Amino acid sequence: MKRVRFIVDGNTLRGTFFYPQNVDEKNPSVFFIQGWTGDMRRSYGYARALSELGYVCFLFDVRGHGQSGGDIKKGTIRDFLNDVTSAYDYFAGSKGVDPNNINVIGSSFGGYMGSILTSKRNVKNIALRVPADYDDGDFDKSKWETSGVTTPEVWAFRKRIKKPSESMALAALHKFGGKVLIIESEKDDVVPHETILNYMNAVSDKTNLTHVVVKGAPHSTKRGPFREKVEKIYVEWFKKLAK
């Protein structure tokens, strides 16, 4: 494990590397994007497990989250996406990382940003756990004020079946050519099944799509048996990618 810091828009963002036991000059890599109000430390177990498969893993906190500086209440989706692309660039230029073999794991809000990232950076494959979706009209508004399941408009937006062209994240995923893993939580009260269907339908080549439902799981799987199930899903999927 190696802890680092880097600056984005004047904010100090903090990140953590997990390395495999034997590090080559260029290794397959995994870039983690946390969910809204998330903390990279919640995914340390996933990163540790994937590093044991030979992947260099990188986790970080966007502004106002976890150990990073900045005000969570002031950031727009565009601001947070800038954190993500900047962190990706930092990771892609790091020692031991193969810039042509960077995979992404994004959870909830992180899944949304990860999908958009595929249209802006070189992503080989992507895993989306309970990916959220957002109205394009809210992209430059404070996310703190415009998003959340307590907002009726947000829930109505996520419940609506959409074409890929109706959301930046769906449009980006529609053009993405890599493998896609979508993990759905059966008891999710933040990301409804309709949003999961929209992401699944956005994948152009269905032979690239793997969809797994974690029975009984809520939206957030901070600890306990559901985390173990998600970790197993990640490990099995990334093992297949490594073959």
C-alpha positions as CSV (number, residue, x, y, z in Angstrom):
1,M,0.0,0.0,0.0
2,K,1.2,3.5,-0.9
3,R,-0.5,6.7,0.0
4,V,-0.3,9.7,-2.2
5,R,-1.7,13.2,-2.7
6,F,-2.2,15.4,-5.7
7,I,-3.7,18.8,-6.4
8,V,-6.9,19.4,-8.5
9,D,-8.4,22.9,-8.7
10,G,-6.5,23.9,-5.6
11,N,-7.8,21.0,-3.6
12,T,-5.5,18.4,-2.2
13,L,-6.9,15.0,-3.1
14,R,-5.6,11.8,-1.5
15,G,-5.2,8.4,-3.0
16,T,-3.9,4.9,-2.3
17,F,-2.1,2.4,-4.4
18,F,-2.3,-1.4,-3.9
19,Y,0.4,-3.3,-5.7
20,P,0.7,-7.0,-6.6
21,Q,3.5,-9.0,-5.0
22,N,5.5,-8.9,-8.2
23,V,5.3,-5.7,-10.1
24,D,6.3,-5.6,-13.8
25,E,7.2,-2.5,-15.8
26,K,3.6,-2.5,-17.1
27,N,0.8,-4.2,-15.2
28,P,-3.0,-4.5,-15.7
29,S,-4.6,-1.9,-13.5
30,V,-7.8,-1.0,-11.8
31,F,-9.0,2.5,-11.2
32,F,-11.7,2.9,-8.4
33,I,-14.3,5.6,-8.3
34,Q,-16.3,5.9,-5.1
35,G,-19.9,6.8,-4.7
36,W,-21.5,10.0,-3.4
37,T,-20.2,10.8,0.2
38,G,-18.1,7.7,-0.2
39,D,-14.6,7.0,1.2
40,M,-11.9,5.1,-0.6
41,R,-11.2,3.1,2.6
42,R,-14.5,1.3,2.1
43,S,-13.0,-0.4,-1.0
44,Y,-9.6,-1.3,0.4
45,G,-10.7,-4.9,0.7
46,Y,-11.7,-5.1,-3.0
47,A,-8.4,-3.5,-4.1
48,R,-6.3,-5.8,-1.9
49,A,-8.1,-8.9,-3.4
50,L,-7.6,-7.7,-7.0
51,S,-3.9,-6.8,-6.3
52,E,-3.4,-10.4,-5.4
53,L,-4.6,-11.3,-8.9
54,G,-1.8,-9.1,-10.4
55,Y,-3.6,-5.8,-10.8
56,V,-2.2,-2.4,-9.7
57,C,-5.1,-0.7,-8.0
58,F,-5.7,2.9,-7.3
59,L,-8.4,4.5,-5.0
60,F,-8.9,8.1,-4.2
61,D,-11.4,10.6,-2.6
62,V,-12.9,13.3,-4.8
63,R,-13.0,16.8,-3.3
64,G,-14.9,17.1,0.0
65,H,-14.9,13.3,0.5
66,G,-13.0,11.1,2.8
67,Q,-9.5,12.4,3.4
68,S,-9.5,14.9,0.5
69,G,-9.8,18.7,0.8
70,G,-12.6,20.8,-0.6
71,D,-16.2,21.6,0.1
72,I,-18.6,18.8,-0.8
73,K,-21.5,21.3,-0.9
74,K,-20.0,23.5,-3.5
75,G,-19.0,20.9,-6.1
76,T,-20.9,20.4,-9.3
77,I,-21.0,17.1,-11.2
78,R,-18.5,18.8,-13.7
79,D,-16.2,19.5,-10.8
80,F,-16.3,16.0,-9.5
81,L,-15.7,14.6,-13.0
82,N,-12.7,16.9,-13.3
83,D,-11.4,15.2,-10.1
84,V,-11.9,11.8,-11.7
85,T,-10.2,12.6,-15.0
86,S,-7.3,14.3,-13.2
87,A,-6.9,11.3,-10.8
88,Y,-7.0,8.9,-13.9
89,D,-4.2,10.9,-15.5
90,Y,-2.2,10.8,-12.3
91,F,-2.7,7.0,-12.2
92,A,-2.1,6.4,-15.9
93,G,1.3,8.1,-15.6
94,S,2.4,6.2,-12.5
95,K,5.1,3.5,-12.3
96,G,4.0,0.0,-13.0
97,V,0.7,1.0,-14.7
98,D,0.0,-0.1,-18.2
99,P,-1.9,2.9,-19.7
100,N,-3.4,0.6,-22.3
101,N,-4.9,-1.8,-19.7
102,I,-6.7,0.4,-17.2
103,N,-10.0,-1.0,-16.0
104,V,-12.5,0.9,-13.9
105,I,-14.7,0.0,-11.0
106,G,-17.4,2.6,-10.2
107,S,-20.1,2.5,-7.5
108,S,-23.3,4.5,-7.6
109,F,-22.3,8.1,-8.4
110,G,-18.9,6.6,-9.2
111,G,-20.5,4.3,-11.7
112,Y,-22.1,7.3,-13.4
113,M,-18.8,9.1,-13.6
114,G,-17.0,6.0,-14.7
115,S,-19.3,5.6,-17.6
116,I,-18.7,9.2,-18.7
117,L,-15.0,8.6,-18.2
118,T,-15.0,5.9,-21.0
119,S,-15.7,8.7,-23.5
120,K,-12.8,10.9,-22.2
121,R,-10.0,8.5,-21.4
122,N,-8.7,5.1,-22.4
123,V,-10.7,2.5,-20.4
124,K,-10.3,-1.2,-21.3
125,N,-13.2,-2.7,-19.3
126,I,-15.6,-1.3,-16.7
127,A,-17.5,-2.7,-13.6
128,L,-20.5,-0.7,-12.4
129,R,-22.0,-1.5,-9.0
130,V,-25.5,0.0,-8.6
131,P,-24.7,2.8,-11.1
132,A,-26.8,5.9,-10.6
133,D,-27.9,8.3,-13.3
134,Y,-28.4,12.1,-13.4
135,D,-30.2,14.6,-15.5
136,D,-27.8,16.3,-17.9
137,G,-29.5,19.6,-16.9
138,D,-28.0,19.3,-13.4
139,F,-24.4,18.9,-14.7
140,D,-23.3,22.4,-13.7
141,K,-25.4,22.7,-10.5
142,S,-24.4,22.0,-7.0
143,K,-24.8,18.2,-6.7
144,W,-25.5,18.6,-3.0
145,E,-28.6,20.6,-3.8
146,T,-29.9,18.9,-6.9
147,S,-29.4,15.2,-6.3
148,G,-30.6,12.6,-3.9
149,V,-33.3,10.1,-3.4
150,T,-35.3,12.5,-1.2
151,T,-35.7,14.7,-4.3
152,P,-38.9,13.5,-6.2
153,E,-37.5,14.7,-9.5
154,V,-34.4,12.6,-9.1
155,W,-36.3,9.4,-8.3
156,A,-38.7,10.0,-11.2
157,F,-35.8,10.5,-13.6
158,R,-34.2,7.2,-12.5
159,K,-37.5,5.3,-12.7
160,R,-38.0,6.3,-16.4
161,I,-36.9,3.9,-19.1
162,K,-34.6,5.9,-21.4
163,K,-32.8,5.7,-24.7
164,P,-28.9,5.9,-24.5
165,S,-29.1,9.4,-26.0
166,E,-31.0,10.8,-23.0
167,S,-28.1,10.7,-20.6
168,M,-24.4,11.5,-20.9
169,A,-23.5,8.3,-18.9
170,L,-25.7,6.1,-21.0
171,A,-24.5,7.7,-24.3
172,A,-20.9,7.1,-23.3
173,L,-21.5,3.5,-22.3
174,H,-23.4,2.9,-25.6
175,K,-20.2,3.8,-27.5
176,F,-17.9,1.9,-25.2
177,G,-16.4,-1.3,-26.8
178,G,-15.0,-3.1,-23.7
179,K,-16.4,-5.6,-21.3
180,V,-19.0,-4.4,-18.9
181,L,-20.0,-5.8,-15.5
182,I,-23.2,-4.4,-13.9
183,I,-23.9,-5.4,-10.3
184,E,-27.5,-4.8,-9.1
185,S,-28.6,-4.8,-5.5
186,E,-32.0,-6.6,-5.2
187,K,-33.2,-4.3,-2.3
188,D,-31.8,-1.0,-3.7
189,D,-33.9,2.0,-2.7
190,V,-31.5,4.5,-4.3
191,V,-31.0,3.1,-7.8
192,P,-34.2,1.4,-9.1
193,H,-34.3,-1.6,-11.5
194,E,-35.2,0.7,-14.3
195,T,-31.9,2.6,-14.1
196,I,-30.1,-0.8,-14.1
197,L,-32.1,-1.7,-17.2
198,N,-31.1,1.6,-18.9
199,Y,-27.4,0.8,-18.3
200,M,-27.8,-2.7,-19.6
201,N,-29.7,-1.6,-22.7
202,A,-27.0,1.0,-23.4
203,V,-24.4,-1.7,-23.9
204,S,-24.3,-2.1,-27.7
205,D,-22.7,-5.5,-27.8
206,K,-24.6,-7.7,-25.3
207,T,-21.9,-10.4,-25.5
208,N,-19.7,-7.9,-23.6
209,L,-22.3,-7.6,-20.8
210,T,-22.3,-9.4,-17.5
211,H,-25.2,-8.7,-15.2
212,V,-25.3,-10.0,-11.6
213,V,-28.0,-9.4,-9.0
214,V,-27.0,-9.6,-5.3
215,K,-30.0,-11.1,-3.6
216,G,-31.3,-9.2,-0.6
217,A,-28.6,-6.5,-0.8
218,P,-29.3,-2.8,-0.1
219,H,-27.8,0.0,-2.1
220,S,-24.8,0.5,0.3
221,T,-22.8,-2.6,1.2
222,K,-20.4,-1.1,3.7
223,R,-19.7,-4.3,5.6
224,G,-20.8,-7.9,6.2
225,P,-21.9,-10.7,3.9
226,F,-22.9,-8.5,1.0
227,R,-19.5,-7.0,0.7
228,E,-18.0,-10.5,0.6
229,K,-20.4,-11.4,-2.2
230,V,-19.5,-8.3,-4.2
231,E,-15.8,-9.0,-3.7
232,K,-16.3,-12.5,-5.0
233,I,-18.1,-11.2,-8.1
234,Y,-15.2,-8.7,-8.8
235,V,-12.5,-11.4,-8.3
236,E,-14.2,-13.9,-10.6
237,W,-14.8,-11.3,-13.3
238,F,-11.3,-9.9,-13.2
239,K,-9.9,-13.4,-13.2
240,K,-11.6,-14.0,-16.5
241,L,-10.3,-10.7,-17.9
242,A,-6.8,-11.8,-17.0
243,K,-6.9,-15.0,-19.1
